[in-house]
């Protein structure tokens, strides 16, 4: 089984990926949060930082693109190839209102004919293999068989399915019947994504669908960074990981305010790893002082289980 770290905007940036790989082995591929190419045909300074040359990474990373314009996709795919990457991922899963209102991400699933034309254009000229991350549809999972029929027309390197529709965002149950339908009918290799919050969840998917060779994990790995590592998450390594993340973000963001804000987003998932965390989590959320932040996180690591 291959295990992938899902792209999570504002969480799994280049700094996070590098340090996670340093402390916690077991991830086979890190998928990058999406880049949105435009007609300007240039990367922003942020995108330059977030898309390092592949041979500088020391691990396998896969860039992800979010666009509905074939020409923009193909331009960015060439940039990605020129930087040494061997795969580009198309985001058809993002449920954000600001994304779907522009007809991108899972918003593209609302118009299957336009989606088909888009895929035809990019697969006809792509300079490297394309994988796809999708949902089951926009409002009803019954939309999925027609979408899968479209996907089956193209040589998708790997089709990652999050078995929810757009309107669910990340709530409500996953539709395993539709994923089972995909396993039976997809002509492309599949990867499962959704509600894998502990290793037992991954093992359940693996046991039920032995034909599926990859599982993508997002929230589960943020909340338990060593989930895939031998022996699980070591608290000492976790503390060192979080300390080094803080130091790296202090440099990257040029100050403590934004660095702490970024890490509090991370802690929103990670704090669940610790029992009886409510009091310290409340203090951590409220603090704006760097010294207090350090003191609270140290207390979390050394007093909670």
N, C-alpha and C positions, 0 to 999 in steps of 0.2 A: 504494500500500500504506500502510495505517495501522499505526503501531507504538505499542504500549501497554507501560507499565512495570507489571509484575505486583505485586500486593500481597504484601509479605513481612514478616510479623510480626517486630517487633524490629529491622527494618532500614529500611524505607521509610516512616518516620514523617513528620510534617508538616515538620519541620526539614530532613530529608534531601530530601524532594520539592522544597521551595522552593529549596534550594541547588543541587540537581542541575539544575533548570530554568535557574537563573541561569548556570551554567557550561557546560552541555552541551545544546544544542538538538537537536531531532529526535524527541522523544517527543510523540505526539499526545494521549495520555491517560494520566494516572497513576491507577491503581486503588489505593484505600486499604486497608490491612489492616483486617480485619473488626471491626465493632462487634457485640456480642451484647446485643440489647435484652432487658429483663426485664419482669415484671409491675409493677415499681415505677414505670415510665413516667417515667424521668428519666435524663439522661446523667450519667455520672461526671465528675469534674473532668478526668480524662485524656481522656475521650471529647469533652468540650467543646473541649479544646485540639486534638484530632486531627480535629475536624470544623469547621474555620473556615467562616465564610460564604463562599460560592462567589465572590462578587465581590471578595474580598480576595486571591485566589490568584494571578491573573495567568496562569493556565494552566488547562487542563481537567482536573479531578479527579473521580473517580467513587467515592462511598462504597460499601462492601460490608457486607452484613448476614449474620450467622450465627445462625439460629434455626430451630426446627421448629414454632413456634407462630404461626399466621397473624395473630392479633391483635397480637402483639409486632412482627411484621414491618410490619404496616400502620401502627402507631403510629410506628415509627422512620422509615418511608418518608415520612410526613407531616412529621416533623421535618426530614428531609433536603430535602424540597421547600421547606419554609419557609426553609431556609438558602440557597436559590437554586440547588440542583443540579437537573440535568435528567435524571438517570438514577440508578437504584439497582441494585446488583449483588447477586445471591443466591449465597452460597457453598455449593456442593454438592461441593466438591473437597477441603476440608481433610482430611488423613488422620490427624491427631494422635489418639492413643488417648484423651486426655482429652476430645476433642471427639466422636469417633465413639461412645464409650461412652454418651454422652447422646443418641445418635440424631440428631446434627447433622452438618453438613458432609457428607463422603462417606458418613457413617453413614446418611443419609437414603436412599441408593441401595439399601439392603438391603431396603426395603419399598416397592416401586413403587406399590402401591395407596395407601399413606399419602402418598407423594410426590405422586401425582396429585391427591388431595384437597387437599393443602396448596397446590399450584399453582393449583387451581381457585379456592380462597378468596382468594389474594392477587391474582390477575389480575382477579378480579371487582370489586375495590375499590381497587386501587392508585392513588395520586394522581399517579404519574409512571411513565414507561417502566421496565421491568425487564429487565436482562440477567442471564444465568446463567453461572456457571463450574462445570464438572462434570468428573468422571472417567468412565471407561468402566463402572465397576461397583465391587463390593467385592472379590471374589476372582477373578473370571474375566471377561475382556473379552467373552465370549459373552453377558454380561448386557446389553451396550450396545444392540443393536437394539430391545429392549423399552423401554429408557429413552428412546431417541430417538423412539419412537412416542408416548410421553407428551409429550415436549417439543414435538413437532409439533402438539399440540392447542392450544398457547398462542402468543400473539403476542409471543414473546421478542424483545427488541430486538436482541440478539446472543448467540449461544451459544458460549462459549469452551470448547474441549475440550482437556483434558490427557489424551492417550491412554495413560494407565496406569490400573490399578485401585488401590483403596485399599491393599491389602496390600503393594504394591510401594513405597509411599511415593515416594521419588525415585530408586530404583535399578532396574536392569534396563532393558531396551529399551522404547521407546515402540511402541505397536501401530499402525503406519501403515495397516494394512489396515482397521482399524475407523475410523480417521479418513477414509480413502478412502470407506468406506461412508457416513459422515456427509455428506461432500461430495455424494455421489450422491443422498442421501435426505432431508436436512434441509430443512424448509420455512422455516427461519429462517436469517438471515445467520450465518456462522461466523467464529470467530477461532481460530487455532491457538496452543497453548501447550505447551512442553515441550522441553528440551534444545537451546534456541537459545542457544548459548554464544559464537558469533562471527557476524559479518555473513554469512559464507558459508553458515551454517546457515539463516539467514533467506532468503537468496537462493535456496537449494535448495527450500525450502517454497513460495516465491513461484513458482518455475518449474514445480514439479510440480502446484500447485493454483492456477492463475490465477483461479479463481472465488472464492477466499478473499481477502477484502479487508483482513484485519487479522491481526497476529501479536503475541502478548503475550510479553514477555521479562522474566525475573526474575534468576536467577543470572548470566546473561550480562552484564546491564547493571550489576550490582553489581561484577562482576569487571573490567569494561571500560566505565566510565561514559560514555565518548565514542563508543561503538560506532556510534551513529546520527548522530553529528555529522559535518559536512563535514571530511574529513581525519582522522577518527578521534580518539582520545584524545591530547590535547596534554599532555605531562608537566608543563609549567608550570601549566596550568589545573588539572590533577589535584592538584598540590601545594597550590595555593591553595584548592581545593575542600575537601581534607582538613583544612587548617589552619582554615578557617572553620567546618567541621563541629565540630571540637574546641572552638573558642571558644563556639559556640552551645550545645553540649551541656554545657560547664562551667557556663553560666548556667542552662540548663534543669534540670540535675540537682543543682545546688547544690554541686558538688564534683567532684574529679578521678576518684575511684574509679569511680563509675557512668558517667561520661563516657568513660573509657578502656575500660571493659567493653563499652559499646555499640559503640565504634569498633573494638575487637578483633574483634567479630562481623563487622563490615564487612570488616576486613582479612583475615579468613579466606577471603573470596572474592577480594579485590583483590590479595593478595600473589601470586597466580598470574600476574598480568600481568607480573611481573618475573622475569627469568632469574636463576638461582643465588641464590635468596632464602633458602635454608634456614637459614643461620646467623643472619641478621638477624631472620627470622621467629621463630626460637626465642627470641631475646632480647626481641623485642616481646611475645610471649605471656607471658613470665615477669615483665616489669617491672610494678611497682606505683607507680613514681615518675614524676610528671608531667614533670619536666625530662628524665629519661632517655627517656621515651616520645617527647618532641619530638625529642630528639637522634637516636634510632633511625629515626624516620620521615624525618627530614631526610637521613640517610645512605642510606636506601632510594631516595629520589627523586634523589639526586645521585651515587650510585655504581653503581646497578644499571640494567640496560637492559630 
